[in-house]
Amino acid sequence: MIKQTVFVLIFAIFLFVSCSSEPDSLFDSDQTLIAMEEEQNDEIKLKNKIIYSIPSPNEQFDLLYFLNDAVKPTVINPLSNVSLYSTNSKKALNFGVYISDAAYLMRYDQGKRVFLDYVSTLEKLGQDLDITKIYGEELVTQVEEIGADTERLFEISSQNYLTIYDQLIENNKGVELALILGGSWIETMHILFNSSKQFNENIEVQGYIVDQRFVLENLKGFVEEYKNDVRLEPLLGYFERLGSVYKKLECEKSNLEIESEDGIMILNGGTTCTFTSSSYKEMKSIINQIRTSIIS
C-alpha cells in the first residue's frame, strides 16, 4: 500500500518577467516545477510515497506580506461564527479557515490577544476532530511568555500547522485533513483576492493567484485519495469549478533566460500566464460563492 505524505514547502517564489507584451506579468514557473517534480518522482520511487507540495497559510502570507503591506481584518471569518458549525465536515472546513485567518493576522502583527482568541476557538473545534495536545494550557503559557513578539507568534502558528498534519495522518483522519486543507486554501484565496482588488489593480498579487493553480492541482491530488468518502464530494466539486477557470488563462511561451539582479533570481521567458478581465472576475466570484457556503 502506498503511504501518503503531505509535504509542506514554500511553493512559489515570485519570478518577474520582462517581456514586451506583458511587462508587469509574473512567471508561473512551469519549467522549474517540472524539475521539482522529476526530483520528487525519484524520491517517490525510492521511498514508495506520494508527495503533495502544498504551502501552509504562513508561507502564503509571508509572500503576501512582501507584496502588500495593508491588512484587512474585516475580510476574515468572525470567530463568533463557530457556533454555526455542527457537523464534523463544517468543523473541519472552518478549522482550516480559522488557521488561515490566524496566520494572516499574525503575519500583519495583530498581537497576542488575537492569537489567544484563535487558540481558544481552534481548541474547541479540534476536540471534535481528534486534534489534541496542540491547542491547550501549554500553548497558552508559551504565548504568555513570548509576550508581544509577533514574529515568534507567527512561528508558533506555523509549527502548530505542521503538527496538525502529523497528528491527523497518524490517527487515520485523512478525510478531516483533506477538509482542513481545502477550507484553509479557499480562505487563503479569498484573502488574496481581497488584497488584489480589481483586475489589474495589483498585478503582483494577481500573478500569485495565477500560480495557485499548481497548489490546486496538488491539493486536488491529495483530496482524491479519499474521494470515496461522500463528505469530500462538495470540496472536489469546488476544485473542478476553479480548475475550469484556470484553463481560461492566457498563456504564452518563450525561451527561458535566467538572470541575477541584486541577489534575486529573475527568469525571463518560459510560460507566462495571466488573467483576462473576465476570467479574473469569474474566479473571484466563484471563490466568494464557495467561501460563503463554507462559513455559513
Backbone as a ProteinNet text record, in pm:
[ID]
protein_1_A
[PRIMARY]
MIKQTVFVLIFAIFLFVSCSSEPDSLFDSDQTLIAMEEEQNDEIKLKNKIIYSIPSPNEQFDLLYFLNDAVKPTVINPLSNVSLYSTNSKKALNFGVYISDAAYLMRYDQGKRVFLDYVSTLEKLGQDLDITKIYGEELVTQVEEIGADTERLFEISSQNYLTIYDQLIENNKGVELALILGGSWIETMHILFNSSKQFNENIEVQGYIVDQRFVLENLKGFVEEYKNDVRLEPLLGYFERLGSVYKKLECEKSNLEIESEDGIMILNGGTTCTFTSSSYKEMKSIINQIRTSIIS
[TERTIARY]
84.5	0	88.3	54.7	135.1	107.6	210.1	196	185.5	92	72.9	145.9	209.5	277.8	240.4	198.3	176.7	305.8	371.2	499.5	475.8	483.1	456.1	584.3	582.6	700.7	658.2	755	726.5	708.3	588	554	601	579.9	606.2	686	783.4	857.9	825.2	800	768.3	890.2	870.7	977.9	930.1	983.9	931.1	978.5	888.3	914.7	930.7	1030.9	1040.6	1012.1	897.8	863.5	784.6	789.9	732.3	581.8	514.7	368.4	312.1	376.8	326.8	439.7	480.1	595.9	574.6	448.2	422.6	371.5	382.8	333	428.2	375.6	460.1	481.6	601.5	635.2	580.4	500.7	449.7	539.8	629.9	748.2	717	658.9	629.3	753.9	859.5	978	1051.3	1051.5	1110.2	1035.7	902.3	820.8	843.1	865.6	893.2	1017.6	1120	1243.3	1216	1133.6	1098.9	1025.1	932.2	853.2	939.8	1039.7	1129.1	1206	1254	1325.2	1233.5	1109.6	1015.6	980.1	968.9	937.5	1046.4	1174	1282.9	1265.8	1227.4	1208.6	1091.1	986.1	869.9	908.2	988.1	1026.9	1109.8	1194.6	1283.2	1209.8	1118	1055.3	910.4	858.9	722.1	620.7	637.5	549.1	493.8	375.7	321.9	339.6	405.4	433.3	352.7	275.5	197.3	255.4	293.2	352.7	242.4	211.4	103.6	157.6	160.2	214.5	122	180.2	99.3	50.3	-56.6	-100.5	10.7	94.6	203.6	297.1	326.1	412.6	344.6	214.4	139.6	140.9	115.8	104	239.2	343.9	479	502.1	462.8	480.9	384.2	260.9	163.6	211.3	269.1	319.9	427.2	507.7	612.2	550.8	437.4	375.3	273.7	215.6	106.5	111.9	139.4	163.6	38.9	-77.6	-201.2	-281.7	-323.8	-406.9	-553.6	-642.6	-786.6	-856.6	-863.7	-925.8	-1071.2	-1137	-1278.7	-1302.8	-1198.7	-1221.4	-1223	-1185.6	-1176.7	-1312.7	-1320.4	-1442.8	-1451.6	-1554.9	-1565	-1562	-1490.6	-1484.4	-1620.9	-1709.1	-1843.7	-1921.6	-1878.8	-1947.6	-1925.6	-1831.8	-1801.3	-1924.3	-2018.8	-2140.1	-2230.5	-2205.3	-2287.4	-2250.9	-2133.8	-2080.9	-2108.8	-2204.5	-2248.5	-2199.3	-2174.1	-2126	-1973.6	-1918.3	-1772.5	-1713.2	-1786.7	-1737.3	-1723.8	-1825.9	-1822.6	-1712.8	-1698.7	-1596.5	-1456.5	-1434.3	-1303.2	-1274.2	-1372.9	-1354	-1319.7	-1393	-1372.3	-1254.7	-1212.2	-1084.9	-975.5	-982.2	-887.3	-900.6	-1024.2	-1048.4	-984.5	-1008	-955.7	-803.3	-744.5	-598.4	-542.1	-605.4	-559.2	-579.3	-694.3	-720.7	-618.8	-588.4	-492.3	-354	-313.3	-183.1	-177.6	-285.1	-293.1	-278.1	-353.4	-347.6	-212.4	-155.9	-26.4	84	74.1	175.1	173.1	55.4	42.3	38.5	105	132.2	6.9	-93.3	-217.2	-217.1	-110.5	-91.4	-131	-84.6	-103.4	-249.7	-328	-467.5	-544.7	-516.2	-580.7	-540.6	-412.5	-363.9	-434.3	-446.1	-510.4	-658.6	-723.3	-863.7	-876.2	-784.6	-788	-749.5	-657.4	-620.1	-742.8	-822.2	-941.5	-1042.8	-1066.5	-1164	-1116.2	-990	-935.8	-929.8	-909.8	-908.8	-1046.8	-1152.9	-1288.9	-1319.1	-1284.8	-1307.9	-1219.1	-1096.4	-1001.7	-1041.3	-1107	-1150.8	-1245.4	-1331.4	-1426.4	-1361.6	-1246.5	-1177.1	-1061.4	-1049	-942.1	-804.8	-799.5	-672.8	-647.3	-553.8	-533.6	-390.2	-373	-240.9	-168.7	-241	-180.4	-222.1	-352.6	-405.2	-450.7	-389.7	-424.4	-344.1	-338	-272.8	-124.3	-59.6	84.4	111.8	29.5	46.8	16	-90.2	-126.2	-11.8	47.4	160.7	277.1	304	412.4	388.4	263.3	228.4	242.8	200	211.1	357.1	444.5	587.2	649.5	601.2	654.1	618.4	498.5	456.2	422.7	485.4	449.7	535.6	610.9	697.3	612.6	562.1	470.9	539.3	668.6	740.3	742.1	763.9	765.2	625.5	524.2	386.6	356.7	404.6	384.2	453.9	573	646.2	570	511.7	436.9	315.2	245.2	127.6	168.2	284.7	334.7	370.3	434.5	470.1	345.7	244.5	120.5	55	62.6	4	67	198.9	268	235.2	219.1	185.5	47.8	-44.8	-179	-172.8	-92.1	-73.7	-35.9	70.7	124.7	20.9	-47.7	-141.5	-259.3	-313.6	-426.9	-388	-270.9	-224.2	-203.7	-139.7	-115.5	-245.5	-349.5	-478.4	-574.3	-521.1	-603.7	-722.7	-697	-801.6	-775.8	-752.7	-720.2	-831.9	-956.4	-1070.3	-1078.7	-1064	-1067.4	-952.7	-835.1	-721.3	-749.2	-809.5	-843.2	-938.6	-1036.4	-1131.4	-1062.6	-972.7	-899	-813.3	-742.5	-659.3	-743.4	-859	-946.8	-1000.6	-1048.8	-1101.5	-994.9	-875.6	-764.4	-725.9	-719.9	-679.5	-785.5	-912.2	-1020.1	-1015.9	-993	-984.6	-863	-752.6	-634.2	-662.1	-731.2	-767.2	-860.5	-952.2	-1043.5	-963.9	-866.6	-784	-697.1	-642.6	-560.6	-641.8	-763.4	-846.6	-881.9	-905.3	-933.5	-810.2	-692.2	-569.1	-537.9	-580.8	-551.1	-648.1	-764.9	-864.7	-921	-931.4	-991.3	-887.6	-936.8	-849.5	-742.8	-619.2	-502.5	-470.4	-533.6	-502.8	-377.6	-359.6	-239.1	-184	-102.7	-53	23.6	104.1	189.2	107.4	10.2	-74	-157.2	-205.6	-283.2	-197.5	-69.3	22.2	37.3	36.7	45.8	-80.3	-194.9	-319.5	-312.9	-254.3	-234	-152.7	-46.3	39.1	-31.3	-141.2	-213.5	-273	-273.7	-326.9	-241.4	-112.4	-27.4	-62.6	-89.9	-133.1	-264.3	-355.9	-485.5	-467.3	-379	-357.7	-304.8	-210.3	-156.2	-260.2	-336.4	-440.8	-547.9	-586.3	-684.9	-633.3	-504.6	-446.4	-455.1	-428.5	-437.3	-581.3	-673.5	-814.1	-870.8	-830.4	-883	-842.4	-740.7	-704.2	-817.5	-907.7	-1018.6	-1154.2	-1155.3	-1274.4	-1395	-1375.8	-1489.6	-1572.6	-1520.2	-1595.7	-1684.9	-1814.8	-1911.5	-1890.6	-1824.7	-1802.2	-1712.9	-1638.6	-1545.1	-1602.4	-1720.2	-1779.3	-1794.8	-1849.7	-1860.8	-1725.5	-1623.8	-1491.1	-1431.4	-1444.1	-1392.9	-1469.7	-1597.5	-1675.8	-1625.7	-1589.7	-1531.9	-1404.3	-1320.2	-1192.5	-1213.2	-1312.5	-1340.5	-1382.2	-1465.8	-1510.1	-1392	-1305.6	-1191.1	-1090.5	-1073.1	-982.2	-1026.4	-1157.8	-1209	-1179.3	-1176	-1142.9	-993.8	-911.8	-768.1	-733.7	-815.6	-791.4	-817.9	-882.6	-914.4	-806.8	-698.2	-590.3	-527	-474.8	-399.7	-252.5	-200.1	-62.2	20.8	145.9	240.6	372	437.7	567.1	677	792.1	910	1033.4	1148	1271.3	1300.8	1346.7	1375.5	1519	1534.6	1666.6	1672.2	1782.7	1799.7	1901.2	1861.3	1949.7	1953.5	2052.2	2061.9	2077	1992.4	1996	1982.7	2086.2	2088.1	2059.4	2114.8	2097.7	1964.7	1881	1749.4	1750.4	1705	1696.6	1577.4	1600.9	1493.8	1489.2	1373.9	1356.3	1280.1	1342.8	1278	1234.1	1107	1056.4	989.1	997.5	925.5	778.7	692.5	548.9	490.4	429.7	369.9	218.7	149.5	3.2	-52.5	-158.7	-223	-374.2	-441.5	-586.9	-630.7	-746.1	-818.9	-914.4	-972.5	-1067.2	-1182.5	-1232.8	-1348.1	-1311	-1192.3	-1153.6	-1122.7	-1065.8	-1038.3	-1169.2	-1263	-1391.3	-1466.6	-1457.7	-1526.8	-1469.5	-1336.8	-1275.7	-1300.9	-1294.3	-1321.5	-1463.9	-1557.5	-1697.1	-1715.4	-1650.2	-1661.9	-1602.1	-1486.2	-1424.5	-1519.1	-1581.1	-1675.9	-1793.1	-1845.2	-1957.9	-1918.5	-1804.4	-1758.5	-1731.4	-1661.7	-1626.6	-1750.3	-1850.4	-1976.2	-2044.2	-2044	-2108.4	-2033.6	-1902.9	-1823.1	-1846	-1846.2	-1852.3	-1993.6	-2093	-2233.3	-2287.4
-119.8	0	125.2	217.7	339.6	429.8	474	566.7	708	785.1	922.7	1018	1115.3	1216.4	1353.5	1440.9	1579.5	1653	1698.8	1765.6	1914.6	1986.9	2129.7	2204.8	2289	2368.4	2502.6	2589.2	2717	2688.2	2703.6	2653.7	2743.7	2872.4	2960.8	3081.4	3117.8	3241.9	3330	3453.9	3540.7	3560.2	3532.9	3544.1	3638.9	3758	3860.2	3842.2	3872	3853.5	3987.9	4000.5	4120.7	4079.2	4122.3	4092.6	4210.7	4228.5	4348.9	4355.7	4239.8	4242.6	4257.2	4193.8	4197.6	4231.9	4357	4392.3	4368.7	4366.2	4350	4210.9	4117.5	3983.2	3906.8	3797.7	3711.6	3580.4	3527.2	3398.8	3289.3	3200.9	3087.7	2968.4	2940.8	2861.2	2717.7	2699	2565.8	2479.5	2534.5	2453.8	2424.1	2520.2	2494.4	2383.1	2384.8	2283.7	2146	2140.8	2013.3	1950.1	2033.6	1983.8	1935.5	2011.6	1971.6	1838.5	1824.2	1702.2	1582.2	1602.4	1492.3	1446.2	1544.4	1510	1437.6	1484.9	1422.2	1282	1260.7	1128.5	1029.1	1074.5	988.5	949.5	1046.5	1019.2	925.1	943.5	856.7	712.3	692.5	556.8	491.9	571.7	516.4	486.5	572.5	561	514.2	491.6	444.1	536.7	665.3	765.9	853.8	905.8	1010.7	1141.3	1238.3	1364.5	1475.3	1544.9	1657.3	1786.6	1876	2003.2	2105.5	2130	2222	2322.5	2450.4	2550.3	2573.9	2601.8	2637.1	2780.7	2818.9	2959.2	3055.5	3014.2	3101.5	3133.3	3032.7	3055.5	3145.5	3123.8	3206.6	3353.5	3377.1	3515.4	3581.6	3501.4	3558.1	3632.6	3569.1	3630.8	3746.3	3729	3837.5	3960.7	3938.9	4049.3	4127.7	4056	4120	4203.7	4157.4	4223.8	4330.2	4316.5	4406.8	4430.6	4552	4579.6	4620.7	4608.4	4650.6	4529.1	4528.2	4420.4	4463.1	4367.1	4393.1	4297.2	4331.8	4241.9	4208.9	4292.3	4270.4	4156.6	4106.8	4002.7	3862.7	3847.8	3715.1	3667.8	3539.3	3478.8	3508.4	3578.5	3611.5	3485.9	3492.3	3378.2	3342.7	3439.8	3414.8	3316.2	3297	3203.2	3057.8	3031.4	2892.6	2818.3	2889.3	2825.7	2773.3	2813.3	2770.2	2630.2	2581	2459.3	2337.9	2256.6	2143.1	2008.6	1997.6	1871.1	1868.6	1747.5	1736.3	1794.8	1783.8	1840.1	1991.2	2055.8	2201.4	2242.2	2164.5	2196.7	2184.9	2081.5	2063.3	2173.3	2204	2310.1	2442.5	2475.2	2604	2603.1	2485.1	2475.6	2526.1	2482.1	2529.9	2678.2	2726.7	2870	2951.7	2910.4	2986.5	2978.8	2866.5	2858.5	2962.8	2976.1	3075.7	3217.3	3241.8	3374.9	3411.4	3314.6	3339.8	3369.2	3290.9	3313.1	3450.8	3489.9	3620.7	3733.9	3725.8	3832	3836.1	3719.3	3715.9	3770.7	3745.5	3798.2	3950.7	4006.1	4152.3	4209.7	4139.1	4191.7	4234.8	4148.1	4184.3	4154.1	4089.1	4081.7	3952.5	3943.2	3823.3	3796.1	3898.8	3879.7	3810.2	3851.8	3789.9	3643.2	3615.5	3478.6	3390.2	3438	3359.8	3336.5	3432.7	3413.9	3297.6	3289.3	3180.3	3047.6	3050.3	2928.7	2868.5	2951.9	2905.8	2843.9	2909.7	2860.4	2731.9	2726.6	2608	2489.3	2517.2	2409.2	2343.1	2424.1	2369.5	2284.7	2335.3	2259.3	2134.8	2149.2	2039.4	1920.1	1943.5	1833.5	1739.9	1796.1	1714.5	1647.3	1698.3	1643.5	1552.1	1522.7	1436.7	1499.7	1631.6	1703.2	1746.8	1683.6	1708.1	1751.5	1809.7	1847.9	1950.3	2018.5	2123.9	2259.6	2273.1	2396.6	2365.1	2424.6	2398.3	2485.1	2444.9	2526.1	2546.9	2442.3	2453.7	2560.9	2563.7	2664.6	2804.1	2814.7	2944.6	2998.4	2911	2951.5	2998.9	2925.3	2962.4	3099.1	3123.8	3252.1	3365.5	3341.7	3444.6	3480.3	3379.9	3404.6	3484.1	3462.1	3533.2	3680.2	3708.1	3847.3	3908.1	4019.6	4096.8	4062.9	3953.8	3914.8	3850.3	3932.2	3881.7	3786.2	3805.1	3713.2	3573.1	3566.3	3434.9	3374.2	3456.2	3406.2	3347.2	3413.9	3365.7	3230.9	3215.4	3089.4	2977.4	3008.8	2908.3	2861.6	2955.4	2917.6	2827.8	2851.9	2767.8	2628.4	2621.3	2492.2	2410.1	2476.7	2406.5	2348.3	2421.5	2376.2	2243.9	2234.1	2111.9	1997.6	2029	1927.2	1868	1951.5	1904.4	1802.3	1828.5	1731.6	1595.4	1595.6	1470.3	1396	1469.2	1405	1342	1411.8	1358.5	1238.4	1241.8	1127.8	1006.7	1029.1	919.4	859.2	940.8	892.9	851.1	834.4	792.7	884.6	1013.3	1113.6	1188.8	1113.2	1174.7	1259.7	1217.1	1294.2	1427.9	1426.4	1551	1643.1	1584.6	1664.8	1725.6	1647.6	1698.6	1817.2	1808.7	1918.5	2041.2	2019.4	2131	2200.7	2121.4	2178.5	2256.7	2200.8	2268.6	2399.4	2395.9	2518.1	2623.7	2580.1	2673.9	2739.3	2660.4	2715.8	2809.7	2773.1	2860.6	2994.2	2990.8	3115.2	3197.3	3129.6	3199.7	3267.9	3197.6	3257.1	3377	3365.3	3476.4	3599.5	3578.7	3690.1	3745.6	3658.7	3704.3	3790.4	3748.1	3827.1	3961.7	3965.8	4093.4	4183.7	4123	4201.6	4249.1	4171.9	4208.7	4311.1	4324.5	4425.7	4401.7	4506.2	4492.6	4442.6	4392.8	4340.4	4443	4397.7	4478.9	4590	4586.9	4690	4653.7	4525.3	4478.9	4359.2	4387.4	4286.2	4175.5	4211.9	4113.2	4011.3	4056.7	3963.6	3879.4	3940	3864	3758.4	3787.7	3687.7	3570.1	3599.9	3493.5	3406.7	3468.8	3392.2	3300.4	3348.6	3264.1	3140.5	3159.4	3047.4	2948.4	2987.8	2898.8	2778.7	2780.5	2664.6	2541.2	2560.1	2446.4	2391.8	2480.5	2439.3	2362.4	2413.7	2348.1	2205.1	2184.9	2050.8	1955.7	2002	1917.2	1890.6	1991.9	1977.2	1879.5	1893.9	1803.1	1659.2	1642.1	1508.7	1444.5	1523.2	1468.1	1433.1	1524.2	1501.7	1381.2	1361.2	1249.4	1113.2	1109.8	984.3	933.1	1023.4	986.8	1012	1012.8	1055.5	965.1	844.1	755.5	797.9	891.2	943.2	1057.6	1044	1141.3	1280.8	1291.7	1423.6	1511.5	1450.4	1527.1	1564.6	1517.3	1546.8	1697.2	1773.8	1919.1	1985.1	1946.1	2006.7	1977.8	1854	1820.3	1894.2	1917.7	1997.9	2141.3	2196.6	2331.5	2337.2	2235.5	2233.1	2225.3	2148.5	2136.5	2271.4	2343.2	2474.5	2570.5	2571.3	2662.4	2619.4	2488.7	2439.2	2477.3	2479.6	2515.6	2661.3	2747.7	2888.3	2903.3	2828.2	2835.9	2796.6	2710.9	2670.5	2784.4	2889.9	3003.1	3112.4	3088.8	3187	3205	3322.8	3349.2	3316.2	3221.6	3176.5	3189.8	3231.3	3243	3176.8	3118.1	3054.1	3128.8	3139.9	3199.5	3134.5	3157.8	3098.9	3146.7	3054.5	3083.4	3131.2	3246.6	3301.2	3335.6	3302.2	3325.6	3436.2	3536.9	3646.5	3662.5	3734.5	3762.2	3911.4	3965.8	4109.4	4133.6	4188.4	4216	4090.5	3978.6	3854.4	3786.8	3839.8	3782.4	3717.3	3592.3	3524	3575.7	3612.9	3661.4	3572.3	3512.6	3427.7	3505.8	3525	3592.2	3488.5	3490.6	3396.1	3277.9	3160.6	3044.8	3055.9	3000.7	3009.3	3118.2	3215.4	3326.2	3320	3310.8	3306.2	3424.8	3481	3593.4	3579	3644.3	3652.7	3744.5	3715.4	3815.7	3882	3991	4057.5	3964.4	3890.1	3803.1	3683.4	3621.6	3505.2	3546.8	3665.3	3715.1	3735.6	3802.6	3829	3699.4	3604.2	3476.7	3400.5	3392.9	3319.2	3388.4	3518.7	3591.1	3565.3	3562	3536.5	3394.1	3296.8	3157.5	3140.8	3200.1	3193.2	3252.5	3364.4	3425.6	3333	3267.4	3176.1	3056	2997.5	2879.3	2916.3	3026.5	3067.3	3095.6	3158.5	3186.6	3057.3	2956.8	2830	2757.1	2776.3	2710.5	2773.3	2904.7	2971.8	2993.6	2968.2	2993.4	2878.2
0	0	0	-83.7	-93.4	25.2	89.7	201.9	148.4	204.4	160.8	254.6	198.5	277.4	224.9	315.5	276.5	304.2	200.5	214.2	200.2	310.7	310.9	283.1	179.6	147.9	92.6	78.4	13.9	-133.1	-182.9	-315.7	-426.5	-412.2	-526.2	-480.7	-559.1	-540	-658.4	-633.1	-744.7	-832.3	-959.3	-1057	-1165.7	-1167.9	-1255.7	-1399.6	-1489.1	-1631	-1698.1	-1781.8	-1863.9	-2007.3	-2058.1	-2195.9	-2249.9	-2378.9	-2437.4	-2423.6	-2429.2	-2427.7	-2288.3	-2188.1	-2051.8	-1955.3	-1946.5	-1863.5	-1716.3	-1671.7	-1529.6	-1495.4	-1588.4	-1564.1	-1473.9	-1418	-1336.7	-1406.9	-1388	-1448.1	-1359.8	-1416.6	-1339.2	-1367.1	-1281.8	-1311.1	-1351.3	-1468.9	-1520.4	-1529.1	-1591	-1614.9	-1485.7	-1394.3	-1263.4	-1192.9	-1203.2	-1136.2	-1196.6	-1328.3	-1392.1	-1330.9	-1309.8	-1248.4	-1106.6	-1033.2	-897.2	-898.3	-993.3	-999.6	-1032.6	-1120.6	-1153.6	-1031.3	-951.1	-829.4	-732.5	-720.9	-629.3	-675.5	-808.3	-859.1	-822.9	-827.3	-785.2	-639.2	-557.9	-416.3	-395.1	-474.4	-463	-493.7	-598.9	-636.6	-526.9	-463.9	-362.8	-233.4	-195.1	-64.4	-71.6	-192.3	-210	-146.6	-169.1	-112.6	-222.9	-199.1	-284.3	-209.2	-271.2	-204.1	-269.5	-191.3	-241.2	-185.3	-273.7	-232.1	-209.8	-85.9	-50.5	49.9	17	109.2	228.1	341.5	457.7	441.8	514.5	510.7	550.2	644.1	687.1	572.1	490.1	375	272.9	254.7	159.7	203.9	331	378	401.1	414.2	413.2	282.3	173.5	42.6	21.9	65.4	52.7	129.2	246.3	328.1	253.3	176.3	95.9	-16.6	-68.1	-183.1	-145.4	-27.2	10.4	161.2	202.3	344.2	421.5	360.7	427.4	472.1	597.8	649.9	646.9	624.1	622.1	718.7	846.2	943.9	911.6	833.8	805.2	706.7	637.9	537.6	597.2	723	783	833.3	865.9	919.4	1069.4	1114.7	1258.2	1345.5	1456.3	1547.5	1604.1	1609.8	1662.1	1575	1450.6	1361.4	1399.4	1491.6	1526.2	1576.9	1635.3	1686.9	1576.2	1452.8	1339	1291	1328.5	1268.9	1358	1314.9	1396.7	1343.2	1213.3	1157.3	1156.5	1155	1152.1	1024.3	913.5	787.9	797.2	851.5	867.5	965.3	1070.8	1169.3	1108.6	1027.1	965.4	863.7	780.2	680.3	747.9	853.9	919.1	1015.6	1058	1128.1	1033.7	908.1	808	781.7	774.9	753.4	865.3	988	1102.1	1111.6	1069.4	1066.6	971.2	853.5	756.7	809.6	871.2	926.8	1034.1	1121.3	1228.4	1170.2	1069.5	1006.7	941.2	877.3	811.2	912	1019.8	1120.5	1191	1218.8	1285.3	1194.9	1064.5	972.7	972	997	997.1	1138.8	1231	1365.7	1441.6	1442.6	1511.3	1661.6	1709.8	1853.9	1922.8	2048.2	2128.8	2159.1	2186	2221.3	2109.6	1987.3	1871.3	1861.3	1880.6	1872.5	1975.1	2096.7	2202.6	2173.3	2111.8	2073.3	1975	1881.2	1783.8	1848.1	1941.9	2013.3	2080.5	2146.1	2216	2119.2	2007.8	1910.3	1844.3	1805.8	1740.4	1835.8	1962.4	2061.3	2067.7	2066.6	2071.2	1948.5	1831.3	1708.4	1703	1749.1	1743.2	1827	1938.1	2023.5	1949.5	1866.7	1791	1671	1628.9	1511.1	1548.7	1676.3	1726.6	1705.7	1721.4	1720.1	1863.3	1928.5	2071.1	2100	2215.5	2268.1	2181.4	2095.9	2015.9	2069.8	2092.6	2149.7	2292	2388.8	2527.6	2621.6	2748.4	2851	2823	2771.8	2744.8	2639.7	2535.7	2431.5	2485.1	2564.7	2622.5	2707.5	2788.6	2872.6	2786.8	2679	2588.1	2525.9	2484.8	2424.4	2524.9	2647	2751.3	2776.2	2771	2793.7	2679.4	2559.1	2442.4	2446.7	2495.1	2506.4	2371.3	2340.5	2220.8	2099	2105.6	1994.3	1884.5	1791.4	1688.6	1591.4	1567.6	1478.1	1538	1669	1735.6	1737.3	1755	1749.3	1611.9	1509.1	1373.1	1354.1	1410.4	1401.4	1472.1	1586.9	1661.5	1582.2	1520.2	1441.8	1325.4	1268.1	1159.6	1210.1	1325	1383.4	1416.6	1469.4	1502.2	1377.8	1268.5	1142.4	1099.3	1109.9	1071.9	1167.4	1294.8	1393.6	1365.3	1321.4	1287.2	1174.9	1072.9	964.6	1021.2	1100.7	1152.6	1235.6	1320.8	1411.5	1337.5	1238.9	1164.6	1078.7	1018.7	940.9	1031.6	1146.2	1240.4	1291.3	1304	1355.9	1245.6	1122.9	1009.6	986.4	999.1	978.1	847.8	741	613.8	557	577.9	526.4	597.3	729.2	805.2	763.2	740.3	695.3	557.8	469.2	336.3	345.6	433.7	452.4	510.8	606.4	666.8	560.9	481	375.8	275.3	239.9	144.7	198.8	323.1	383.8	399.8	435.8	453.6	321.6	215	85.9	29	41.6	-6.8	66.8	197.9	274.6	231.2	204.7	156	22.7	-67.2	-195.9	-176.8	-83.7	-52.4	-8.3	78.3	127	14.6	-68.7	-181.1	-277.5	-308.1	-398.9	-337.4	-208.3	-143.9	-142.1	-140.7	-144.9	-286.5	-386	-524.9	-580.8	-513.7	-550.5	-690.4	-770.6	-903.6	-1004.5	-1115.9	-1220.7	-1260.7	-1261.8	-1298.8	-1198.8	-1081.7	-981.5	-902.6	-875.7	-806.7	-884.6	-984.4	-1076.5	-1005	-905.9	-840.4	-762.1	-685.2	-610.3	-706	-813.6	-910.4	-978.9	-997.5	-1050.5	-955.2	-827.7	-727.7	-730.4	-752.8	-764.4	-886.3	-995.1	-1113.1	-1075.7	-998.3	-958.2	-866.4	-806.4	-717.4	-789.6	-921.6	-992.8	-968.5	-941.6	-908.9	-769.8	-678	-544.7	-555.8	-638.4	-656.9	-708.1	-804.1	-858.1	-751.7	-671.5	-564.6	-456.3	-423.4	-322.8	-371.2	-496.4	-554.8	-553.2	-584	-582.2	-445.7	-341.9	-206.1	-170.2	-197.2	-161	-235.1	-359.3	-438.6	-383.1	-298	-234.1	-144.6	-105.7	-17.5	-83.7	-216.3	-289.7	-269	-219.7	-194.5	-74.9	3.8	118	69.1	90.5	37.3	94.3	208.7	269	183.4	93.6	10.7	-125.8	-157.1	-287.7	-312.3	-216.4	-241	-264.5	-187.5	-199.7	-337.9	-383.9	-517	-625.4	-602	-695.7	-702.5	-586.1	-582.8	-667	-649.1	-720.1	-871.2	-912.7	-1056.2	-1114.5	-1042.9	-1090	-1105.4	-1005.7	-1009.6	-1116.5	-1131.3	-1233.5	-1373.9	-1394.5	-1526.9	-1560.1	-1458.5	-1482.6	-1510.7	-1440.6	-1465.7	-1609.5	-1667.9	-1806.6	-1904.8	-1857.4	-1943.6	-1941.5	-1869	-1864.4	-2002	-2024.5	-2147	-2122.1	-2196.8	-2174.6	-2302	-2284.7	-2395.8	-2356	-2453.9	-2429.4	-2502.6	-2437.7	-2500	-2439.5	-2499	-2448.8	-2306.9	-2223.4	-2083.4	-2065.4	-2002.8	-1971.6	-1824	-1759.7	-1615.9	-1593.8	-1516.8	-1482.4	-1331.2	-1282.6	-1140	-1119.3	-1033.1	-1007.2	-857.9	-797.4	-652.4	-570.9	-616.3	-542.4	-564	-651.1	-677.6	-815.4	-821.5	-949.4	-1027.2	-1151.7	-1238.3	-1361.3	-1386.2	-1502.4	-1608.4	-1721.5	-1833	-1934.7	-1967.4	-2065.3	-1999.4	-2063.9	-2014.2	-2052.2	-1969.9	-1993.4	-1904.6	-1963.2	-1889.6	-1904.1	-1792.2	-1793.4	-1715.6	-1765.9	-1699.8	-1707.7	-1614.7	-1619.5	-1733.2	-1787.9	-1864.5	-1766.1	-1804.5	-1715.8	-1678.2	-1775.3	-1749.8	-1662.4	-1686.8	-1605.7	-1462.4	-1445.6	-1310.2	-1233.7	-1295.9	-1230.4	-1202.8	-1295.7	-1276.9	-1158.7	-1150.1	-1039.8	-906	-903.4	-779.6	-733.8	-825.7	-792.5	-738.6	-802.3	-756.9	-618.1	-594.1	-461.2	-356.9	-387.1	-293.6	-264.9	-369.3	-352.9	-265.7	-297.3	-223.3	-77.6	-58.6	76.8	160.1	99.4	170.8	212.2	124	157.5	269	277.8	381.5	517.7	524.8	656.1	705.8	622.7	663.6	748.2
[MASK]
++++++++++++++++++++++++++++++++++++++++++++++++++++++++++++++++++++++++++++++++++++++++++++++++++++++++++++++++++++++++++++++++++++++++++++++++++++++++++++++++++++++++++++++++++++++++++++++++++++++++++++++++++++++++++++++++++++++++++++++++++++++++++++++++++++++++++++++++++++++++++++++++++++++++

